[in-house]
């Protein structure tokens, strides 16, 4: 990761670490309220949808056939069994 992507990653990590230091812990529910996590999650979802890997349908995320093909390819490259 370089440049802008690295900066975003660093920003999210700093927000998470600040939350952990403040409270001594960080639960999954608390993660949902960290602005950097929310923004980065939405960016990833938008990228996946724009590239045809997922479809958003009535609040549900569905993996497209293109997405499944990518997952199968990744599994093969990693030496895992088929999904």
Secondary structure as GFF3:
##gff-version 3
##sequence-region A 1 83
A	DSSP	alpha_helix	3	23	.	.	.	ID=ss1
A	DSSP	alpha_helix	28	31	.	.	.	ID=ss2
A	DSSP	alpha_helix	35	50	.	.	.	ID=ss3
A	DSSP	beta_strand	54	57	.	.	.	ID=ss4
A	DSSP	beta_strand	60	63	.	.	.	ID=ss5
A	DSSP	alpha_helix	65	77	.	.	.	ID=ss6
###
